[in-house]
Structure formats: structure tokens, C-alpha cells
Amino acid sequence: MRTGAAVADVWDELSDAGIFWAGQQTQLNHNGEGTRDLTWIHLGFLFSITLMPLSTRLLAEFITYRLALGLYWLNIFVPGAMLYWSWAYATHAELINRTRQGRFGGAFADAL
């Protein structure tokens, strides 16, 4: 792999993981308590994050293949969907800390 592509690959991995880490930490900061089901949802989220270096490496190595691009975007979609699922579950199970809930806009809170 060329040096420029390797640097872009590492940058992409770190930025994607950082974005999802910030999203998960924001959610965890707003949870008042947790359940076993919520823990499993977050473990599934973390598993999807562990696959991120594989998909970015495949994309860097095989940039012209649609399958590599599809796997990369699937690996972007799955952690986002898992974060949404964890937030929806926490809201439905009333696990959100009520003192912090007012910080969110009504549109996002009403969508759940």
C-alpha cells in the first residue's frame, strides 16, 4: 500500500471511531441507569466498531471495487443504527436521566 493511502486509512479509522465514541459517550452521560439489554446493545455497538479497521483497510486496498465500498458504508451504517437503537431503547425503557433530558431539542426527543 502506498504511504499516502496508509495515512488516509489510519486517519479515516481514527476519525470514524472518534465520532462514534463521542456519540456513545454522550448517550451514556444521559443515562440515569442501565439494564442488561442496554448493555448487550452497547456490546453489539462495540463489536461493530472493532470491524471498522477491516472495512477501511479493504477500502484502501481495493478502492475500485464496489464490494469494498459497500462493506465500508455498511460498517458506517451499523454503528449509527446501533446508537439509534440504544437511544430508542433507553428512552422507551425510561432510563434517561430526567434532569438532562431537557437539553435536547423537541424534534429528536419526539421522534422516539
C-alpha positions in Angstrom: 0.0 0.0 0.0 1.3 3.5 -0.8 2.3 5.7 2.1 -0.4 8.3 1.3 -3.1 5.7 1.2 -1.9 4.2 4.5 -2.0 7.6 6.2 -5.5 8.2 4.8 -6.6 4.8 6.0 -5.4 5.4 9.6 -6.9 8.9 9.6 -10.2 7.5 8.4 -10.2 4.8 11.1 -9.4 7.2 13.9 -11.9 9.9 12.8 -14.8 7.4 12.4 -14.0 5.7 15.7 -13.8 9.1 17.4 -17.1 10.2 16.0 -18.9 7.1 17.2 -17.1 7.2 20.6 -18.3 10.7 21.2 -21.9 9.7 20.3 -21.8 6.7 22.6 -20.3 8.7 25.5 -22.9 11.4 25.0 -25.6 8.8 25.3 -24.1 7.2 28.3 -23.8 10.5 30.1 -27.6 11.0 29.7 -28.5 7.5 31.0 -29.6 7.6 34.6 -29.4 3.8 34.9 -28.9 0.8 32.7 -30.2 -2.7 32.1 -28.8 -5.9 30.8 -30.5 -5.4 27.5 -28.9 -2.0 27.1 -25.5 -3.4 28.0 -25.9 -6.0 25.2 -26.9 -3.3 22.7 -23.7 -1.4 23.6 -21.6 -4.5 23.3 -23.0 -5.1 19.9 -22.1 -1.5 19.1 -18.6 -2.0 20.3 -18.3 -5.2 18.2 -19.3 -3.2 15.1 -16.6 -0.7 15.9 -14.0 -3.5 16.1 -14.8 -4.3 12.4 -14.1 -0.7 11.3 -10.3 -1.2 10.7 -11.1 -4.2 8.5 -13.5 -2.3 6.3 -11.3 0.8 6.0 -8.3 -1.4 5.1 -10.4 -3.2 2.5 -11.5 0.2 1.0 -7.9 1.5 1.0 -6.6 -1.7 -0.7 -9.4 -2.2 -3.2 -10.7 1.3 -3.8 -12.0 0.4 -7.3 -14.3 -2.4 -6.1 -17.9 -1.7 -5.2 -18.0 -4.5 -2.7 -15.2 -2.8 -0.6 -17.1 0.5 -0.8 -20.4 -1.3 0.2 -18.8 -3.0 3.2 -17.2 0.3 4.3 -20.6 2.1 4.2 -22.3 -0.8 5.8 -19.8 -0.6 8.6 -20.6 3.1 8.9 -24.3 2.5 8.9 -24.4 -0.3 11.5 -22.8 1.6 14.4 -25.0 4.5 13.7 -28.1 2.3 13.7 -26.9 0.6 17.0 -26.5 4.1 18.6 -30.0 5.0 17.5 -31.3 1.6 18.8 -29.7 2.1 22.2 -31.1 5.6 22.5 -34.6 4.4 21.4 -34.4 1.6 23.9 -33.2 3.8 26.7 -36.0 6.3 26.0 -38.6 3.6 25.8 -37.4 1.9 29.0 -37.3 5.3 30.7 -33.6 5.0 31.5 -32.8 8.6 30.5 -31.8 10.9 33.4 -34.8 13.4 33.6 -32.6 16.3 34.7 -30.6 16.1 31.5 -33.4 15.3 29.1 -34.4 19.0 28.6 -31.1 19.7 26.9 -32.3 18.0 23.7 -34.4 19.7 21.1 -38.0 18.6 20.9 -37.7 17.2 17.4 -35.2 14.5 18.3 -36.9 13.6 21.5 -40.4 13.4 19.8 -39.1 11.2 17.0 -38.5 8.4 19.5 
